[in-house]
Amino acid sequence: MHSSILIEEHDVEARPECVPMKCLDENVCVSMVKKYFTIDAWMLVQNVMGVMQAKRRWDCAACSMLLSTSESVACESCLDWFHLKCVGLKKVPKRKNWFCRTCYKVFQ
């Protein structure tokens, strides 16, 4: 790759509050995109992710309340997390893949 097509440091969002928490989800492998960044830009990405990791707070995508207050489920498509109650579930689904209403509509 030529450096002219790599993501530069000035193109990286450096404000952790503007980066979706979904980037920290265990199903996301951010390091897979490292090859598309300059060295300085990748260092900035790592710094931002480190700040996010330290201040990590997982909120329900439906009610914006802290997830640790009750059982929750993640959408396999958008990676948003929801309280079971907020999506009308009484218990965690047995099936491997669960989709929120928004993503389910897209797949229909």
Secondary structure, DSSP 4 states (H G I P E B T S, - for coil): --GGGSBPGGGS---GGGS-GGGGSTT--GGGGGGGB-HHHHHHHHHHHHHHHHT---B-TTT--BGGGS-EEE-TTT--EEETGGGT-SS--SSS----HHHHHHH-
